[in-house]
């Protein structure tokens, strides 16, 4: 595959990890439910999303797509799934609409049509939100002890805090730590585990108290300076 590397993370779950030079930019996920599949996030480009859909349909027909949040690298590929339900929180849909109104290139994202506030059941799979953390509204899925986290969790990468609520994000990570996922499909980076939650939480805590330093071994190093700037008093 050009845009993704598929990695099986549970009996019926796969991580679609964005390749460094492909058009996906962000990771996605595939869940098998009976003889069907649910796709979690759709990537940055239509080409990548078409490849993602083809990979999912080798496992089973796609019956739904879940949008973790509004950022382009997670929802621009929705167009490749126009014939299935696209699930998101109501606030995520509003944020996608607002973003598209402000864009100058005329690109319009295929909007979610199946909306929820706290949780929703899709083909027996529970999609949840604990509110805003990385953005104003972030959805995730627990499936077979695997957490599909979107950008609420990034592994070996600096997060982006400028559109979210770091204080509540920390609370969400603490809730994830308490539940102890066996595997985590992050928004960016390799497949992780519960051990990856603590360093991310501590980085966010350090950002808030002004002691954070860039982590040399993490990707998106330039993101650290942007994070510090975004939290500076105005």
VOBA-1610 file (N, C-alpha, C; in pm, whole numbers, padded with zeros to 5 digits, always signed):
BEGIN
Unk+00084-00119+00000Unk+00000+00000+00000Unk+00088+00125+00000Unk+00045+00227-00070Unk+00124+00349-00082Unk+00106+00443+00036Unk-00016+00452+00085Unk-00048+00554+00186Unk-00053+00499+00328Unk-00077+00371+00343Unk-00094+00311+00475Unk-00018+00179+00485Unk+00017+00146+00608Unk+00065+00012+00644Unk-00037-00046+00739Unk-00099-00159+00701Unk-00198-00222+00787Unk-00128-00312+00887Unk-00164-00296+01013Unk-00109-00377+01121Unk-00224-00430+01205Unk-00237-00562+01213Unk-00343-00620+01294Unk-00310-00604+01441Unk-00404-00548+01517Unk-00379-00520+01659Unk-00468-00601+01751Unk-00567-00670+01696Unk-00655-00758+01773Unk-00717-00855+01673Unk-00796-00949+01724Unk-00854-01048+01634Unk-00933-00984+01521Unk-01003-00876+01553Unk-01090-00812+01455Unk-01062-00663+01442Unk-00937-00622+01459Unk-00904-00480+01454Unk-00767-00460+01390Unk-00758-00355+01308Unk-00635-00321+01238Unk-00605-00173+01253Unk-00479-00141+01268Unk-00432-00003+01256Unk-00391+00020+01112Unk-00433+00132+01056Unk-00385+00176+00924Unk-00290+00291+00949Unk-00162+00261+00950Unk-00059+00358+00988Unk-00013+00436+00866Unk-00019+00567+00875Unk+00019+00653+00763Unk+00168+00633+00729Unk+00198+00613+00602Unk+00337+00600+00560Unk+00400+00739+00554Unk+00532+00748+00575Unk+00596+00880+00583Unk+00580+00968+00461Unk+00578+00907+00343Unk+00572+00986+00219Unk+00439+00977+00148Unk+00339+00918+00210Unk+00209+00903+00147Unk+00119+01022+00170Unk-00004+01011+00124Unk-00098+01121+00134Unk-00195+01110+00250Unk-00174+01015+00339Unk-00268+00997+00450Unk-00245+01098+00561Unk-00119+01119+00599Unk-00074+01209+00705Unk-00109+01155+00844Unk-00234+01118+00866Unk-00275+01066+00997Unk-00312+00918+00986Unk-00305+00850+01099Unk-00345+00710+01105Unk-00497+00696+01098Unk-00540+00574+01067Unk-00681+00539+01067Unk-00694+00400+01129Unk-00815+00347+01132Unk-00836+00215+01190Unk-00947+00142+01119Unk-00945+00011+01131Unk-01048-00075+01072Unk-01093-00174+01178Unk-01225-00185+01198Unk-01283-00279+01293Unk-01372-00375+01216Unk-01359-00504+01242Unk-01446-00603+01180Unk-01557-00640+01277Unk-01681-00625+01230Unk-01799-00659+01310Unk-01880-00758+01228Unk-01880-00884+01274Unk-01939-00994+01197Unk-01874-00998+01058Unk-01948-00977+00953Unk-01888-00981+00819Unk-01873-00841+00760Unk-01880-00738+00845Unk-01874-00599+00799Unk-01755-00528+00864Unk-01727-00406+00816Unk-01621-00326+00877Unk-01670-00184+00906Unk-01607-00126+01009Unk-01623+00015+01043Unk-01486+00078+01033Unk-01478+00193+00968Unk-01351+00264+00950Unk-01347+00382+01047Unk-01232+00398+01113Unk-01213+00507+01208Unk-01116+00607+01147Unk-01168+00725+01111Unk-01094+00833+01046Unk-01061+00798+00901Unk-01048+00902+00818Unk-01039+00878+00673Unk-00920+00943+00606Unk-00831+01007+00681Unk-00704+01058+00629Unk-00717+01194+00562Unk-00604+01239+00509Unk-00592+01374+00453Unk-00643+01385+00309Unk-00633+01276+00232Unk-00659+01288+00088Unk-00756+01180+00041Unk-00823+01211-00070Unk-00915+01113-00129Unk-00841+00989-00176Unk-00722+01006-00233Unk-00646+00891-00281Unk-00613+00796-00166Unk-00568+00853-00054Unk-00539+00770+00062Unk-00665+00703+00115Unk-00776+00776+00115Unk-00901+00720+00165Unk-00951+00607+00077Unk-00934+00619-00054Unk-00974+00511-00144Unk-00891+00386-00118Unk-00762+00405-00090Unk-00678+00291-00056Unk-00722+00230+00077Unk-00754+00316+00174Unk-00802+00269+00303Unk-00931+00189+00286Unk-01022+00239+00205Unk-01148+00167+00185Unk-01124+00032+00119Unk-01034+00030+00020Unk-01004-00097-00046Unk-00948-00198+00053Unk-00861-00151+00144Unk-00806-00239+00245Unk-00914-00290+00339Unk-01005-00202+00378Unk-01114-00243+00467Unk-01205-00343+00398Unk-01234-00322+00271Unk-01329-00409+00202Unk-01271-00545+00168Unk-01139-00560+00177Unk-01082-00695+00168Unk-01115-00775+00293Unk-01151-00704+00401Unk-01192-00769+00526Unk-01343-00785+00530Unk-01415-00683+00485Unk-01561-00687+00482Unk-01614-00554+00435Unk-01736-00549+00382Unk-01792-00423+00333Unk-01800-00318+00442Unk-01770-00194+00407Unk-01774-00084+00504Unk-01918-00040+00525Unk-01961-00037+00651Unk-02098+00005+00681Unk-02103+00140+00752Unk-01990+00187+00803Unk-01989+00317+00871Unk-01847+00368+00883Unk-01837+00500+00892Unk-01710+00569+00917Unk-01728+00653+01042Unk-01625+00659+01125Unk-01627+00742+01246Unk-01522+00850+01232Unk-01560+00975+01259Unk-01466+01088+01258Unk-01426+01119+01402Unk-01297+01109+01433Unk-01254+01136+01570Unk-01265+01283+01605Unk-01234+01371+01509Unk-01242+01515+01532Unk-01237+01587+01398Unk-01230+01719+01399Unk-01254+01796+01276Unk-01131+01822+01191Unk-01013+01794+01236Unk-00892+01829+01162Unk-00886+01759+01027Unk-00833+01831+00929Unk-00837+01786+00790Unk-00772+01651+00768Unk-00663+01624+00838Unk-00592+01497+00814Unk-00668+01377+00868Unk-00783+01400+00929Unk-00866+01291+00979Unk-01001+01280+00908Unk-01041+01383+00833Unk-01176+01382+00774Unk-01181+01415+00625Unk-01071+01463+00566Unk-01078+01501+00425Unk-01113+01383+00335Unk-01078+01261+00379Unk-01107+01143+00299Unk-01250+01094+00308Unk-01335+01166+00381Unk-01475+01123+00393Unk-01543+01104+00258Unk-01498+01177+00158Unk-01560+01170+00026Unk-01556+01029-00031Unk-01458+00950+00009Unk-01448+00813-00041Unk-01550+00720+00023Unk-01624+00772+00120Unk-01722+00691+00193Unk-01860+00757+00188Unk-01890+00825+00079Unk-02013+00903+00070Unk-02139+00818+00076Unk-02127+00688+00052Unk-02245+00602+00047Unk-02273+00530+00178Unk-02196+00560+00284Unk-02220+00496+00414Unk-02240+00604+00519Unk-02292+00564+00635Unk-02309+00660+00744Unk-02173+00710+00792Unk-02164+00841+00814Unk-02043+00903+00868Unk-02081+00957+01006Unk-02015+00904+01108Unk-02054+00926+01247Unk-01958+01024+01312Unk-02013+01119+01388Unk-01930+01215+01462Unk-02015+01280+01569Unk-01949+01349+01660Unk-02025+01430+01755Unk-02087+01550+01681Unk-02192+01603+01739Unk-02256+01719+01678Unk-02159+01836+01667Unk-02077+01855+01771Unk-01981+01966+01768Unk-01875+01946+01661Unk-01831+01823+01639Unk-01733+01799+01533Unk-01791+01836+01398Unk-01915+01801+01372Unk-01976+01841+01245Unk-01977+01993+01232Unk-02015+02064+01338Unk-02017+02210+01334Unk-01879+02267+01304Unk-01777+02208+01362Unk-01641+02257+01340Unk-01593+02230+01198Unk-01632+02115+01141Unk-01598+02088+01002Unk-01667+02189+00911Unk-01795+02216+00936Unk-01868+02314+00855Unk-01804+02451+00864Unk-01766+02493+00983Unk-01704+02625+01001Unk-01571+02631+00928Unk-01493+02525+00936Unk-01363+02522+00867Unk-01383+02533+00716Unk-01479+02457+00663Unk-01500+02459+00519Unk-01549+02595+00470Unk-01628+02664+00551Unk-01673+02799+00512Unk-01555+02895+00501Unk-01452+02872+00582Unk-01337+02963+00586Unk-01228+02927+00485Unk-01240+02812+00419Unk-01136+02770+00326Unk-01146+02850+00197Unk-01032+02874+00136Unk-01026+02953+00013Unk-01023+02867-00112Unk-00997+02737-00096Unk-00978+02653-00215Unk-01106+02585-00261Unk-01216+02609-00190Unk-01344+02554-00233Unk-01366+02409-00195Unk-01268+02346-00131Unk-01284+02206-00091Unk-01389+02195+00018Unk-01480+02100+00004Unk-01581+02077+00106Unk-01575+01931+00150Unk-01565+01911+00279Unk-01561+01777+00335Unk-01700+01716+00334Unk-01707+01585+00307Unk-01833+01514+00323Unk-01868+01515+00471Unk-01978+01579+00505Unk-02012+01602+00645Unk-02070+01477+00711Unk-02044+01459+00838Unk-02108+01350+00912Unk-02260+01366+00910Unk-02329+01253+00902Unk-02475+01255+00899Unk-02537+01180+01016Unk-02455+01108+01092Unk-02503+01035+01208Unk-02435+01096+01331Unk-02511+01174+01408Unk-02451+01257+01512Unk-02487+01207+01651Unk-02398+01235+01748Unk-02424+01197+01886Unk-02362+01300+01979Unk-02403+01292+02106Unk-02354+01387+02206Unk-02254+01323+02303Unk-02284+01204+02354Unk-02195+01138+02451Unk-02149+01001+02402Unk-02241+00921+02352Unk-02203+00793+02292Unk-02312+00746+02199Unk-02273+00655+02111Unk-02366+00601+02013Unk-02324+00458+01984Unk-02421+00373+01956Unk-02395+00234+01924Unk-02412+00215+01773Unk-02308+00167+01707Unk-02311+00142+01562Unk-02272-00003+01539Unk-02369-00083+01494Unk-02345-00226+01469Unk-02282-00295+01591Unk-02329-00255+01710Unk-02281-00315+01832Unk-02153-00256+01887Unk-02093-00160+01817Unk-01969-00094+01860Unk-02005+00040+01924Unk-01953+00064+02044Unk-01980+00189+02115Unk-01876+00294+02078Unk-01923+00407+02027Unk-01837+00522+01998Unk-01866+00625+02105Unk-01760+00680+02166Unk-01776+00765+02284Unk-01703+00898+02268Unk-01743+00993+02351Unk-01666+01115+02371Unk-01668+01149+02519Unk-01559+01205+02566Unk-01553+01261+02701Unk-01541+01412+02694Unk-01583+01468+02580Unk-01576+01612+02559Unk-01453+01650+02481Unk-01404+01770+02507Unk-01291+01822+02432Unk-01160+01799+02505Unk-01057+01772+02427Unk-00922+01759+02480Unk-00824+01810+02377Unk-00803+01730+02273Unk-00720+01774+02161Unk-00791+01884+02083Unk-00924+01870+02067Unk-01007+01975+02007Unk-01124+02000+02102Unk-01223+02072+02054Unk-01341+02096+02136Unk-01426+01971+02155Unk-01406+01871+02070Unk-01484+01748+02079Unk-01406+01637+02012Unk-01378+01531+02087Unk-01297+01420+02037Unk-01367+01288+02065Unk-01383+01207+01961Unk-01446+01076+01975Unk-01340+00966+01972Unk-01373+00855+02036Unk-01282+00741+02039Unk-01364+00613+02047Unk-01295+00500+02025Unk-01359+00368+02032Unk-01272+00275+02115Unk-01335+00201+02208Unk-01272+00086+02273Unk-01327-00038+02205Unk-01239-00125+02159Unk-01282-00243+02083Unk-01179-00354+02107Unk-01223-00464+02165Unk-01133-00577+02193Unk-01008-00532+02270Unk-01028-00454+02374Unk-00919-00402+02458Unk-00823-00311+02383Unk-00866-00264+02266Unk-00787-00171+02185Unk-00856-00036+02184Unk-00779+00068+02201Unk-00829+00205+02199Unk-00795+00269+02066Unk-00898+00306+01991Unk-00880+00389+01871Unk-00899+00532+01918Unk-00788+00607+01926Unk-00786+00730+02004Unk-00792+00858+01923Unk-00771+00853+01791Unk-00751+00978+01721Unk-00634+01053+01783Unk-00637+01183+01777Unk-00524+01262+01828Unk-00529+01286+01978Unk-00625+01225+02048Unk-00618+01226+02194Unk-00492+01154+02242Unk-00442+01062+02159Unk-00315+00996+02188Unk-00229+01001+02063Unk-00109+01052+02077Unk-00006+01039+01974Unk+00113+00969+02040Unk+00182+00888+01963Unk+00290+00805+02017Unk+00421+00848+01954Unk+00519+00875+02037Unk+00651+00918+01992Unk+00640+01042+01902Unk+00552+01131+01940Unk+00528+01253+01863Unk+00477+01361+01957Unk+00516+01486+01931Unk+00460+01597+02007Unk+00315+01618+01966Unk+00226+01635+02062Unk+00087+01665+02030Unk+00070+01811+01990Unk-00050+01843+01942Unk-00086+01982+01915Unk-00197+02022+02011Unk-00175+02130+02087Unk-00270+02169+02191Unk-00349+02295+02156Unk-00320+02358+02043Unk-00374+02491+02016Unk-00522+02499+01989Unk-00587+02387+01959Unk-00731+02390+01933Unk-00810+02323+02045Unk-00744+02290+02155Unk-00813+02211+02254Unk-00811+02268+02394Unk-00825+02177+02488Unk-00834+02209+02631Unk-00738+02116+02704Unk-00611+02158+02722Unk-00513+02067+02781Unk-00551+02015+02919Unk-00616+02099+03000Unk-00655+02054+03134Unk-00750+01935+03125Unk-00851+01947+03039Unk-00945+01835+03027Unk-00882+01718+02952Unk-00792+01747+02861Unk-00720+01642+02790Unk-00647+01553+02891Unk-00584+01613+02989Unk-00516+01537+03093Unk-00615+01446+03166Unk-00734+01497+03195Unk-00835+01415+03262Unk-00877+01297+03174Unk-00888+01320+03045Unk-00923+01212+02954Unk-00814+01105+02953Unk-00688+01148+02948Unk-00577+01052+02950Unk-00577+00973+03081Unk-00608+01039+03191Unk-00617+00967+03319Unk-00727+00861+03314Unk-00839+00894+03249Unk-00946+00795+03235Unk-00901+00678+03149Unk-00825+00708+03043Unk-00771+00600+02959Unk-00674+00513+03040Unk-00588+00577+03118Unk-00492+00502+03199Unk-00564+00408+03295Unk-00674+00455+03353Unk-00749+00373+03448Unk-00809+00250+03380Unk-00845+00263+03252Unk-00906+00151+03181Unk-00800+00057+03123Unk-00676+00103+03109Unk-00565+00017+03072Unk-00579-00054+02939Unk-00577+00017+02828Unk-00586-00050+02698Unk-00465-00140+02672Unk-00490-00252+02609Unk-00381-00341+02571Unk-00302-00284+02454Unk-00375-00225+02358Unk-00313-00162+02242Unk-00383-00030+02215Unk-00310+00064+02158Unk-00365+00195+02123Unk-00330+00224+01978Unk-00433+00257+01899Unk-00412+00308+01764Unk-00416+00460+01776Unk-00299+00526+01770Unk-00295+00670+01791Unk-00326+00747+01664Unk-00349+00876+01678Unk-00369+00959+01560Unk-00244+00973+01476Unk-00128+00971+01542Unk+00001+00979+01475Unk+00100+00891+01551Unk+00191+00829+01477Unk+00292+00746+01539Unk+00258+00599+01532Unk+00348+00514+01582Unk+00326+00369+01579Unk+00220+00325+01677Unk+00174+00201+01661Unk+00080+00144+01757Unk+00143+00147+01896Unk+00064+00191+01994Unk+00114+00204+02129Unk+00043+00113+02227Unk+00068+00140+02354Unk+00006+00065+02463Unk-00023+00161+02577Unk-00073+00108+02687Unk-00102+00193+02803Unk+00021+00268+02851Unk+00139+00210+02828Unk+00263+00274+02873Unk+00289+00407+02802Unk+00226+00429+02688Unk+00248+00554+02614Unk+00161+00668+02664Unk+00064+00640+02750Unk-00026+00745+02799Unk+00044+00835+02900Unk+00123+00776+02986Unk+00185+00854+03093Unk+00280+00962+03042Unk+00374+00931+02950Unk+00462+01039+02903Unk+00387+01151+02831Unk+00281+01117+02760Unk+00201+01220+02695Unk+00133+01308+02798Unk+00074+01246+02899Unk+00007+01323+03006Unk+00108+01413+03078Unk+00224+01360+03107Unk+00324+01441+03178Unk+00373+01557+03092Unk+00382+01536+02962Unk+00421+01647+02873Unk+00316+01757+02878Unk+00189+01721+02872Unk+00083+01821+02879Unk+00085+01894+03013Unk+00107+01820+03120Unk+00115+01883+03252Unk+00232+01983+03257Unk+00345+01945+03197Unk+00461+02035+03196Unk+00435+02158+03111Unk+00361+02142+03001Unk+00323+02259+02921Unk+00244+02357+03005Unk+00152+02305+03084Unk+00066+02394+03162Unk+00141+02464+03273Unk+00243+02398+03331Unk+00316+02465+03438Unk+00442+02535+03389Unk+00462+02536+03256Unk+00572+02613+03199Unk+00708+02547+03204Unk+00713+02417+03231Unk+00843+02348+03242Unk+00871+02254+03126Unk+00782+02246+03029Unk+00797+02148+02921Unk+00916+02181+02832Unk+00986+02077+02791Unk+01093+02086+02694Unk+01060+01992+02578Unk+01107+02023+02456Unk+01085+01929+02347Unk+01151+01795+02377Unk+01085+01688+02336Unk+01139+01554+02358Unk+01214+01514+02231Unk+01344+01497+02244Unk+01429+01477+02126Unk+01389+01354+02046Unk+01341+01252+02112Unk+01308+01128+02042Unk+01170+01130+01978Unk+01092+01238+01999Unk+00958+01245+01943Unk+00958+01318+01809Unk+00866+01279+01722Unk+00845+01347+01595Unk+00773+01480+01617Unk+00760+01558+01508Unk+00690+01687+01510Unk+00754+01780+01613Unk+00887+01788+01607Unk+00959+01868+01706Unk+00917+02015+01702Unk+00884+02065+01581Unk+00844+02205+01570Unk+00712+02232+01642Unk+00637+02126+01669Unk+00511+02141+01738Unk+00527+02192+01880Unk+00643+02166+01941Unk+00661+02209+02079Unk+00657+02362+02089Unk+00729+02430+02001Unk+00729+02577+02005Unk+00588+02631+01979Unk+00515+02568+01887Unk+00378+02611+01861Unk+00290+02591+01984Unk+00311+02481+02055Unk+00235+02457+02177Unk+00260+02562+02282Unk+00387+02594+02303Unk+00421+02696+02402Unk+00360+02830+02364Unk+00368+02864+02236Unk+00311+02991+02190Unk+00160+02994+02210Unk+00092+02881+02179Unk-00052+02879+02188Unk-00102+02894+02331Unk-00018+02858+02430Unk-00059+02867+02570Unk-00010+02994+02638Unk+00067+03076+02566Unk+00120+03199+02625Unk+00006+03298+02652Unk+00013+03371+02760Unk-00092+03471+02790Unk-00100+03574+02677Unk-00221+03614+02645Unk-00243+03712+02539Unk-00252+03853+02599
//
